[in-house]
């Protein structure tokens, strides 16, 4: 399991320290740089062509298409003048430039209040101006939004984007990777990376797995919670907009390396199936593929003679053995980042940002997994245990990522090419033991490998046209996700419970007469999705009665194409009358060996169904018109309408013949965002919008899949329709100082035909089949509060309080899905949305010393209980009686800690991260007494797992 030898680690650390030492020895007095961005105070738009001059010198610059400027100058303290026609000149003093360092100074320009003044010079200091620029950015966003910047990300212990998102107000993460915004699951959220849409990384849901993107590649994350016409219309909770780092204003090269310790896994014995030679690089080397000799279709195979099928059955590798793969070594993560920008001839500027990252870990988790039969309300008030298992889960994970961004700009134009690649490899082994149906003791096992890859490439342009800063932006993108699940294997061993302690009675493997995916099965699946997208936007500013206005139009095109196929096989007894029953007592590494494939042993059977393959596409065409109006000096409107035409197609087969699904939707989506500036530091916002949520391909496809861990069979519904949603928001926000905010929000959402999970009729606790249905309606409403405040207001003379920043965001949410008008006897008329939490809490306390080279950050996160699995029941005397109660995820407290210290002339940084300090159990349960909390004595525990505390020590160095 050791990935890098000890000697290699020592050499790497020595190399890093040597580089830092030689840099110190040979350092010279290098010039420094002043960089920044110029924006309009009222609109937040970038200003192009602003002249920036350094007083007392001949040095200066002119802002580019993004409003950015760069000045290279000798170390010292300077005063800078910013001049732009039609705006007040600004003179900023106290700008300190250090050797080899970059001083960032963003400037907000304001138009003169009186047109008769020929020239007005506004004088200020460096510190004052950095505050003003932050206010402008936060206050001028047209929609209600919350976000997190790269600076905040660096000061948290979060390793990937999924962990970062749970810090955003109103957001939480499910399964450690899927975002839930305002209590709405991934179905109601969308993701854009660098303004380009991404396909789903999961086969069963509209979800982007945020854990695959390293957090330090992210420049900014913003969740837009209200719609504007220039944003995609298929969301209601939020649109997660991630922006990867662009090229820097100065050369940067950074190397990071970290090792991690898990309190319940590291240095413990690790077990699993035979590993492939490329597992550590994130790729399967073919070890787990279907043999090339095996027929391409089930029809070919089942029509062969028995002898032919026996010969082909022997071609499958015997990978059922359990190996000790060493001890769990500390997790490792490494990243190299390089960026630079170059001034070329004729005012051209070229820049690049390159990054390579690698992450590897192995974990061991002990899990309790139970299930129960229907509740006996007459006698015990509980269900008889269906099974009581103890799982030991061994999971090996490798992730490899790369980012390559290139951009070239000249005066009023910029063109960028941005690329992301990520490969994730998961190899897990579940060792299960326990009691089944009160009669048998079992020893079960499952081997599962999944590998996911993401490729996203984007070409975008930004052009300013004419003297009044008309703006044209465009982008073309291609994304490809691939998810392979090669050779998922499951096997059950059991014997009578009465013989549990009798070692003379062996466990026997469960090998059926007809193949099944639940035992002795081999499952293979392959999902490939391609997405092509393009957009063009034109914005024209103008004035009415001296007030700034803008008109914006655009078009959007997106085409998704997915191919999914699965093959389901399993070992069966070749001939029941001749079968050698002694083979069933063989251990897993011997039972399906080639010598046991034969007339008296086993043969491979295939039960792949025509529904196990589908092809689907989604074709979206959209256009919009949008106005940004300034009414008087404090009231702003962002309003307009978006039109979306969506055609979805899905082709599969049933046993009765082909099935073709064709749906076309035309949606007119109006939106209105109103912002009133109460003061220069405070806004009141109100918003209304119409949005939609569409069924995912997997939800439409009548493909069934058995989940080993839950025992539930999932199947799609071809009759699903899209959801229409009306959204309303009201918000007050106050920005007392730089990096500080106080905001209070309220929201309401009405959903027409929301897509929800339900248990199919005829299901029992022992055999549950779930599918999707359009509920008639649902309502969601709630409130949010966010406070981020420096504690210096308590006593501005206290150095400690001035170094402390406290922050908290809190959300209260209530939802209700109404099934009452449907004739579904097994469903409760009203219940919360699946995955919705009644409350979310994020909090933290940050200490940063005066030099900002020592930082301590403590973070807290908690979500209220949320519905995980929908149950079923019946109405008795007008009251719903849950035969199989809903399963809820119980709240738990998450406390994370980071301590960081800059070293080696602030070019190196040592970080100590501690995640999940409390290490509380994650519990899923049935709330039998309906008191809305988990009671061990009264409730039925379905699943319980502890993940351990992760302690990571890392070192980063900027060359």
C-alpha positions, -999 to 999 in steps of 0.1 A, spaced: 0 0 0 30 23 3 29 47 -26 61 66 -22 90 51 -3 103 67 28 137 76 12 118 93 -17 99 114 8 130 125 26 147 134 -7 116 154 -18 116 174 15 153 180 12 149 193 -23 122 217 -13 142 231 16 173 234 -6 154 254 -32 142 277 -4 178 281 9 193 288 -25 166 313 -32 175 332 -1 213 331 -8 211 343 -44 181 367 -40 186 402 -54 166 434 -51 140 426 -77 114 451 -88 78 447 -76 45 449 -93 12 468 -88 -18 451 -102 -56 456 -100 -89 459 -117 -109 490 -124 -147 488 -121 -177 512 -123 -191 519 -88 -228 517 -99 -227 488 -123 -197 467 -112 -186 465 -149 -150 465 -158 -136 498 -172 -113 496 -203 -87 521 -212 -83 538 -178 -49 555 -176 -29 546 -145 1 568 -137 27 567 -109 33 602 -96 69 615 -99 78 589 -126 71 582 -163 58 547 -154 21 539 -161 -3 515 -177 -37 513 -194 -65 488 -184 -73 459 -207 -106 443 -217 -111 430 -182 -103 463 -166 -69 450 -153 -36 467 -152 0 458 -143 28 482 -134 64 470 -128 84 493 -106 112 495 -81 104 489 -44 91 519 -26 60 538 -15 40 556 -43 9 576 -51 -11 564 -82 -35 585 -103 -64 569 -122 -78 589 -150 -108 581 -173 -130 603 -194 -164 610 -178 -152 598 -144 -137 615 -114 -99 612 -112 -87 592 -82 -54 597 -65 -44 569 -41 -15 573 -17 5 549 5 9 522 -21 38 501 -8 58 480 -33 81 453 -20 109 436 -39 97 406 -60 62 409 -46 28 419 -60 7 447 -45 -30 443 -56 -51 475 -57 -85 473 -72 -102 506 -78 -138 517 -81 -144 547 -103 -174 570 -99 -190 595 -123 -191 631 -112 -223 642 -95 -223 675 -112 -216 677 -149 -204 712 -147 -173 703 -127 -145 701 -152 -123 680 -131 -127 665 -96 -99 646 -79 -109 621 -52 -80 614 -28 -77 583 -7 -54 558 8 -45 523 -2 -65 508 27 -96 528 21 -97 519 -16 -94 481 -10 -125 483 11 -145 502 -16 -137 477 -43 -150 448 -22 -183 466 -16 -187 472 -53 -183 436 -62 -207 423 -36 -234 449 -40 -236 450 -78 -245 413 -85 -279 413 -101 -291 382 -84 -293 370 -48 -261 350 -44 -236 337 -19 -200 326 -26 -166 319 -14 -133 332 -27 -99 315 -32 -85 334 -2 -112 319 21 -107 284 5 -70 286 13 -78 293 50 -100 262 54 -90 226 57 -111 216 27 -94 195 1 -120 194 -27 -148 216 -39 -175 194 -23 -161 202 11 -158 239 3 -195 241 -8 -208 231 26 -194 264 40 -217 285 17 -249 299 32 -279 276 26 -258 248 10 -250 213 23 -233 182 9 -249 148 5 -227 117 4 -196 139 7 -199 151 -29 -234 162 -40 -246 197 -33 -280 205 -18 -291 242 -19 -319 255 3 -330 220 10 -334 211 -27 -315 181 -40 -292 179 -70 -321 176 -93 -329 213 -87 -293 226 -90 -270 232 -119 -232 235 -123 -212 258 -146 -174 257 -147 -160 288 -164 -195 295 -176 -198 262 -194 -223 234 -183 -210 201 -172 -227 167 -177 -236 146 -148 -208 124 -133 -233 99 -119 -255 74 -138 -286 77 -116 -290 114 -109 -285 150 -121 -254 155 -101 -218 167 -105 -194 150 -81 -177 180 -66 -151 159 -48 -132 154 -80 -121 191 -83 -92 200 -60 -101 232 -40 -68 250 -47 -76 251 -84 -107 272 -78 -105 310 -80 -141 316 -69 -174 298 -62 -206 316 -64 -241 301 -59 -267 322 -77 -300 315 -58 -322 336 -80 -325 335 -118 -316 361 -143 -324 357 -180 -287 351 -189 -285 320 -167 -297 285 -176 -334 280 -165 -331 245 -152 -326 251 -115 -344 263 -84 -321 258 -55 -290 274 -71 -266 275 -99 -231 266 -87 -207 287 -107 -170 276 -104 -143 296 -119 -108 281 -122 -77 302 -118 -68 323 -149 -33 333 -157 -16 354 -130 -3 389 -133 32 377 -123 51 345 -126 42 319 -101 54 284 -95 41 264 -65 47 229 -52 25 214 -25 28 180 -7 9 166 22 4 134 41 -26 124 61 -34 102 91 -69 87 98 -75 77 133 -94 45 125 -76 34 93 -39 44 91 -14 16 98 -42 -10 100 -42 -42 78 -59 -36 45 -77 -63 25 -92 -65 -9 -92 -83 -43 -62 -84 -65 -52 -50 -77 -42 -39 -112 -8 -25 -121 -23 10 -129 -46 14 -99 -22 39 -82 -25 60 -114 -62 60 -114 -68 35 -142 -79 -1 -146 -53 -20 -166 -79 -45 -180 -77 -69 -151 -114 -66 -145 -127 -65 -181 -150 -91 -197 -127 -116 -215 -123 -107 -252 -134 -142 -262 -168 -138 -246 -196 -130 -270 -207 -94 -274 -244 -101 -267 -264 -123 -244 -283 -139 -274 -250 -152 -289 -240 -167 -256 -272 -184 -245 -276 -200 -280 -243 -218 -277 -239 -254 -267 -232 -262 -230 -196 -272 -238 -190 -239 -256 -204 -220 -226 -183 -240 -202 -152 -232 -221 -160 -195 -222 -168 -195 -185 -132 -206 -178 -119 -175 -195 -131 -153 -167 -102 -145 -143 -106 -159 -108 -106 -126 -90 -127 -137 -60 -98 -141 -36 -93 -118 -7 -57 -106 -3 -39 -88 25 -26 -57 6 -3 -45 34 -11 -18 59 -28 15 53 -1 40 48 -8 78 53 -28 94 25 -8 115 1 -16 145 -20 7 165 -42 2 194 -66 24 214 -89 12 248 -102 28 270 -127 16 303 -141 30 332 -159 21 362 -182 42 378 -209 41 412 -226 44 407 -264 47 431 -293 19 454 -304 3 454 -269 -5 417 -268 -4 399 -235 -2 361 -232 -7 341 -200 -10 305 -188 -19 286 -157 -9 249 -155 -15 225 -127 -10 188 -120 -25 171 -89 -24 137 -74 -43 123 -44 -42 88 -29 -58 73 2 -70 41 17 -96 39 45 -112 13 66 -147 19 80 -168 -3 103 -205 -1 96 -237 -14 111 -262 -23 84 -297 -34 95 -332 -38 80 -365 -47 94 -398 -63 83 -431 -45 84 -439 -29 118 -461 -50 141 -483 -23 156 -504 -48 176 -477 -65 196 -442 -49 197 -446 -17 177 -415 -26 159 -405 -47 129 -388 -81 132 -352 -78 121 -348 -88 84 -310 -88 87 -284 -75 112 -250 -71 96 -216 -57 106 -196 -45 76 -160 -38 73 -154 -16 43 -120 -13 27 -118 16 2 -88 26 -20 -90 59 -39 -68 76 -64 -74 109 -81 -53 125 -109 -61 159 -122 -47 185 -146 -56 220 -155 -43 240 -185 -55 275 -191 -42 298 -218 -52 334 -227 -42 362 -249 -54 397 -247 -49 430 -265 -66 462 -256 -103 456 -259 -102 418 -266 -93 386 -248 -95 350 -259 -90 321 -235 -87 284 -238 -94 265 -206 -91 228 -199 -98 205 -170 -91 168 -168 -97 145 -138 -95 107 -134 -109 91 -102 -105 55 -93 -123 38 -64 -117 2 -54 -138 -11 -24 -142 -44 -7 -171 -50 18 -166 -78 43 -200 -85 58 -211 -108 86 -243 -111 106 -278 -126 108 -303 -129 81 -341 -135 86 -335 -147 122 -326 -181 108 -292 -179 92 -258 -165 100 -240 -151 69 -206 -141 57 -210 -120 26 -186 -101 4 -187 -75 -24 -159 -62 -47 -166 -30 -65 -144 -8 -88 -156 24 -104 -135 48 -125 -147 82 -135 -131 106 -159 -139 142 -168 -126 162 -197 -138 198 -202 -124 222 -227 -136 257 -233 -128 284 -258 -141 319 -248 -139 354 -260 -145 388 -244 -146 419 -266 -154 455 -260 -169 474 -290 -171 511 -296 -165 540 -274 -194 533 -250 -181 499 -238 -206 476 -256 -196 441 -248 -196 408 -268 -188 376 -251 -190 341 -265 -179 306 -256 -177 271 -272 -172 241 -249 -170 203 -250 -173 181 -220 -170 143 -217 -177 122 -187 -171 85 -185 -180 61 -157 -171 24 -158 -180 -2 -133 -160 -33 -143 -168 -66 -126 -189 -58 -96 -189 -91 -77 -211 -103 -48 -211 -137 -29 -231 -149 1 -221 -177 25 -245 -189 51 -255 -216 76 -283 -221 101 -281 -198 131 -284 -228 153 -251 -240 139 -233 -207 143 -210 -219 170 -205 -254 155 -172 -253 135 -179 -287 121 -208 -273 101 -193 -252 72 -207 -221 56 -221 -227 22 -220 -203 -7 -254 -193 -22 -251 -202 -59 -285 -201 -76 -300 -221 -105 -307 -189 -124 -282 -160 -123 -289 -131 -100 -270 -99 -94 -273 -103 -56 -250 -133 -52 -224 -151 -73 -230 -123 -98 -207 -103 -120 -220 -69 -131 -204 -46 -158 -216 -11 -168 -203 16 -190 -216 52 -192 -203 78 -216 -218 112 -219 -207 140 -243 -219 176 -241 -215 202 -267 -224 238 -258 -221 273 -271 -233 308 -262 -231 343 -274 -240 374 -254 -242 411 -264 -245 439 -239 -251 475 -248 -249 502 -221 -269 535 -225 -282 563 -204 -317 576 -196 -319 609 -177 -283 606 -168 -287 572 -152 -268 541 -164 -288 514 -182 -279 483 -202 -296 460 -227 -284 424 -231 -294 397 -255 -280 362 -260 -284 327 -274 -275 294 -258 -271 259 -274 -265 227 -255 -265 191 -268 -261 161 -245 -256 126 -258 -254 96 -235 -247 59 -241 -253 35 -213 -249 -3 -213 -248 -30 -186 -242 -67 -186 -254 -89 -158 -239 -124 -153 -237 -149 -126 -224 -184 -118 -251 -211 -116 -250 -248 -111 -244 -264 -144 -266 -295 -138 -286 -296 -106 -288 -335 -107 -250 -339 -110 -238 -310 -89 -211 -316 -64 -224 -298 -33 -190 -299 -16 -179 -271 -39 -202 -247 -20 -180 -250 11 -149 -238 -8 -136 -204 1 -141 -174 -22 -106 -177 -38 -112 -213 -49 -149 -218 -55 -149 -204 -91 -115 -216 -100 -112 -231 -136 -112 -267 -123 -146 -261 -107 -162 -249 -140 -177 -281 -155 -207 -304 -157 -206 -312 -119 -197 -276 -110 -205 -242 -122 -212 -224 -154 -216 -187 -163 -252 -176 -170 -261 -142 -184 -294 -125 -177 -287 -91 -193 -321 -76 -201 -328 -54 -232 -336 -26 -208 -300 -27 -195 -289 -6 -225 -301 28 -236 -292 58 -258 -304 92 -249 -300 128 -260 -311 162 -248 -311 192 -272 -316 226 -256 -319 258 -275 -324 291 -256 -325 328 -261 -330 357 -238 -335 394 -235 -325 413 -204 -324 448 -191 -304 464 -163 -321 496 -153 -310 522 -128 -341 541 -115 -329 572 -97 -297 567 -79 -305 538 -55 -331 516 -72 -319 490 -98 -338 465 -118 -325 434 -136 -354 419 -156 -362 401 -188 -373 368 -202 -357 336 -213 -371 311 -238 -360 275 -237 -368 247 -262 -358 212 -250 -361 180 -269 -352 148 -250 -350 113 -266 -343 79 -251 -342 46 -270 -341 13 -253 -358 -21 -255 -384 -40 -235 -390 -77 -237 -420 -68 -258 -400 -47 -283 -384 -13 -287 -393 17 -265 -388 52 -277 -393 82 -255 -398 116 -271 -406 147 -251 -405 184 -263 -409 213 -239 -412 250 -247 -408 272 -216 -410 310 -213 -391 319 -181 -395 355 -169 -375 369 -140 -372 402 -121 -345 412 -96 -349 445 -77 -322 460 -56 -325 491 -35 -294 507 -19 -305 518 16 -271 532 22 -236 529 5 -232 497 26 -267 481 26 -291 467 0 -326 454 0 -333 428 -27 -365 412 -40 -368 386 -68 -393 366 -87 -385 339 -114 -399 310 -132 -376 280 -137 -378 243 -145 -364 209 -135 -361 181 -160 -360 144 -155 -326 127 -159 -320 100 -185 -316 73 -159 -349 83 -143 -367 78 -176 -350 46 -186 -368 14 -172 -334 0 -162 -333 -18 -128 -303 -20 -105 -299 -39 -73 -281 -20 -45 -261 -45 -24 -258 -22 7 -295 -11 9 -312 -41 -7 -333 -19 -29 -340 -23 -66 -342 10 -85 -361 13 -118 -369 43 -140 -402 57 -152 -406 66 -189 -437 87 -182 -420 114 -161 -426 150 -171 -406 182 -163 -412 203 -132 -422 240 -133 -411 262 -104 -421 297 -92 -394 313 -70 -397 343 -48 -369 359 -26 -365 388 -3 -331 398 12 -314 425 33 -276 427 32 -252 450 50 -214 452 44 -199 469 75 -162 465 64 -139 446 42 -147 409 42 -176 414 65 -213 409 59 -247 407 77 -276 394 56 -311 381 62 -331 363 35 -365 348 30 -376 326 1 -406 307 -12 -409 281 -40 -439 265 -56 -432 233 -76 -456 219 -101 -452 182 -108 -420 177 -88 -402 144 -94 -400 122 -63 -390 87 -53 -417 63 -42 -419 26 -33 -437 5 -60 -469 -12 -50 -464 -49 -42 -431 -42 -25 -423 -56 9 -397 -48 35 -378 -78 23 -381 -70 -14 -383 -33 -21 -385 -18 -56 -384 20 -60 -391 43 -89 -398 79 -97 -431 97 -100 -445 133 -107 -461 144 -75 -489 170 -81 -472 198 -62 -448 208 -35 -439 240 -15 -406 251 -1 -401 281 21 -375 293 45 -350 319 57 -313 324 58 -290 345 79 -253 352 74 -229 371 96 -192 376 91 -177 402 115 -143 412 128 -144 412 166 -124 444 168 -157 463 172 -158 450 208 -126 468 215 -106 483 187 -76 487 210 -73 449 215 -48 433 192 -63 399 198 -99 409 190 -88 428 159 -71 396 147 -103 375 152 -131 371 127 -163 352 135 -188 340 110 -220 320 109 -246 312 84 -279 296 93 -309 284 73 -344 273 83 -363 254 56 -396 237 54 -409 217 25 -440 197 17 -448 174 -12 -485 168 -18 -496 134 -32 -532 136 -20 -547 139 -55 -530 107 -67 -545 73 -62 -515 57 -45 -526 39 -14 -491 31 -2 -479 68 -1 -484 93 27 -504 123 13 -479 148 25 -442 146 34 -410 167 31 -389 166 -1 -364 138 -1 -329 151 9 -343 183 25 -330 194 59 -350 216 82 -320 236 92 -283 242 82 -256 257 104 -221 268 94 -199 287 117 -163 295 124 -137 315 142 -106 327 124 -74 342 139 -49 360 117 -19 379 131 -9 413 119 16 400 94 -10 375 81 17 348 83 1 328 111 -35 316 110 -59 295 130 -93 286 117 -119 266 135 -151 256 115 -184 240 125 -211 224 104 -244 208 112 -275 198 91 -309 189 104 -322 154 99 -332 147 63 -353 121 45 -330 96 30 -352 67 18 -390 69 14 -410 42 31 -445 29 25 -477 21 43 -515 24 42 -543 45 55 -562 30 85 -593 48 96 -581 79 78 -547 79 94 -515 69 77 -498 39 92 -462 33 80 -457 -4 74 -421 4 65 -413 38 80 -392 65 62 -355 63 68 -339 96 80 -303 108 82 -296 120 118 -277 153 124 -241 152 135 -217 179 145 -186 184 123 -157 204 136 -127 211 115 -94 229 123 -66 245 104 -33 260 116 -10 275 91 24 293 93 44 309 66 81 302 66 112 308 44 106 345 38 68 339 34 74 317 4 68 285 22 37 275 42 32 247 66 -5 236 73 -20 213 99 -55 203 90 -78 183 112 -111 173 97 -141 158 117 -125 164 150 -154 150 170 -157 118 148 -194 113 156 -213 84 140 -234 90 110 -267 73 117 -297 65 95 -328 54 113 -366 48 113 -383 72 137 -408 49 152 -420 73 180 -420 102 156 -402 125 180 -379 138 151 -347 126 167 -328 93 170 -335 73 201 -315 42 204 -340 25 226 -372 33 206 -361 37 170 -348 12 144 -312 18 134 -307 11 97 -271 22 91 -244 36 113 -208 44 104 -179 63 118 -153 78 94 -125 87 117 -107 120 122 -83 130 94 -51 148 103 -31 162 74 3 179 75 13 197 43 40 219 30 38 243 1 65 264 -15 62 293 -40 93 297 -61 
